Amino acid sequence: MKQFKMSEAQHALLLNASKPTPVMFLPGGKSMFRSQQQNSNDAWRKLGADMGFDWNTVKARSQGERYFMAEPLLVCQGHAGEETNKE
């Protein structure tokens, strides 16, 4: 596990993604809107890709809301010498 610190802008995006969403269903029980949990997961996935950590391993830290622990993504060399992320 490695400690990460997100920027204030990244923190604001996560908070915005965590806001409640409308709950309305289509015939057959399918939701018309993405859930609050789906939006939050998407925001963590994007942050993980941007900062180089596995979004599904995040653990809170007591240092403040912008600090967290997560497993860093492994980086290996691709065929053309390019760096590629590997989980």
C-alpha positions as CSV (number, residue, x, y, z in Angstrom):
1,M,0.0,0.0,0.0
2,K,1.2,3.5,-0.8
3,Q,-0.1,6.9,0.5
4,F,-1.7,9.2,-2.1
5,K,-3.0,12.8,-1.8
6,M,-5.6,14.1,-4.3
7,S,-5.8,17.7,-5.4
8,E,-8.6,20.0,-4.2
9,A,-10.1,19.8,-7.7
10,Q,-10.0,15.9,-7.7
11,H,-11.6,16.0,-4.2
12,A,-14.3,18.2,-5.5
13,L,-15.0,15.9,-8.4
14,L,-15.3,12.9,-6.0
15,L,-17.7,14.8,-3.7
16,N,-19.8,15.9,-6.7
17,A,-20.0,12.3,-7.9
18,S,-21.1,11.2,-4.5
19,K,-24.2,13.4,-4.5
20,P,-27.6,11.7,-4.3
21,T,-29.2,10.9,-7.7
22,P,-32.9,10.8,-8.7
23,V,-34.6,7.5,-8.3
24,M,-37.0,6.7,-11.1
25,F,-37.7,3.4,-12.8
26,L,-38.7,2.4,-16.3
27,P,-41.2,-0.4,-16.9
28,G,-39.5,-3.7,-16.0
29,G,-37.7,-2.2,-13.0
30,K,-34.7,-0.7,-14.8
31,S,-33.4,2.6,-13.3
32,M,-33.6,5.7,-15.4
33,F,-30.4,7.2,-13.8
34,R,-27.1,5.9,-12.7
35,S,-26.9,5.3,-8.9
36,Q,-24.9,7.3,-6.5
37,Q,-22.7,4.3,-5.9
38,Q,-22.1,3.8,-9.7
39,N,-21.1,7.5,-10.0
40,S,-18.8,7.3,-7.1
41,N,-17.1,4.1,-8.4
42,D,-16.6,5.7,-11.8
43,A,-15.0,8.8,-10.2
44,W,-12.6,6.5,-8.2
45,R,-11.8,4.5,-11.3
46,K,-10.8,7.7,-13.2
47,L,-8.8,9.0,-10.2
48,G,-7.0,5.7,-10.0
49,A,-6.2,5.7,-13.7
50,D,-4.9,9.4,-13.4
51,M,-2.9,8.8,-10.3
52,G,-1.7,5.2,-10.9
53,F,-3.5,3.2,-8.2
54,D,-6.0,0.3,-8.1
55,W,-9.2,2.2,-7.3
56,N,-10.7,-0.9,-5.6
57,T,-8.0,-1.0,-2.9
58,V,-8.5,2.6,-1.4
59,K,-8.4,2.9,2.4
60,A,-9.1,6.2,4.2
61,R,-6.3,7.9,6.2
62,S,-6.8,10.0,9.4
63,Q,-4.7,12.8,7.9
64,G,-7.6,14.4,6.1
65,E,-10.1,13.8,3.4
66,R,-7.7,14.2,0.5
67,Y,-5.2,11.5,1.8
68,F,-5.7,7.8,1.3
69,M,-3.8,4.5,0.9
70,A,-4.1,2.3,-2.2
71,E,-2.2,-0.3,-4.1
72,P,-0.1,1.3,-6.9
73,L,-0.5,0.0,-10.4
74,L,2.4,-2.0,-11.7
75,V,4.2,-0.4,-14.7
76,C,6.0,-2.6,-17.2
77,Q,7.6,-2.0,-20.6
78,G,5.5,-2.6,-23.7
79,H,6.6,-4.1,-27.0
80,A,7.8,-0.7,-28.4
81,G,9.4,0.4,-25.1
82,E,6.3,2.2,-24.0
83,E,5.1,2.1,-20.4
84,T,1.9,0.2,-19.9
85,N,-0.2,-0.2,-16.7
86,K,-0.7,-3.7,-15.6
87,E,-3.0,-4.9,-12.8
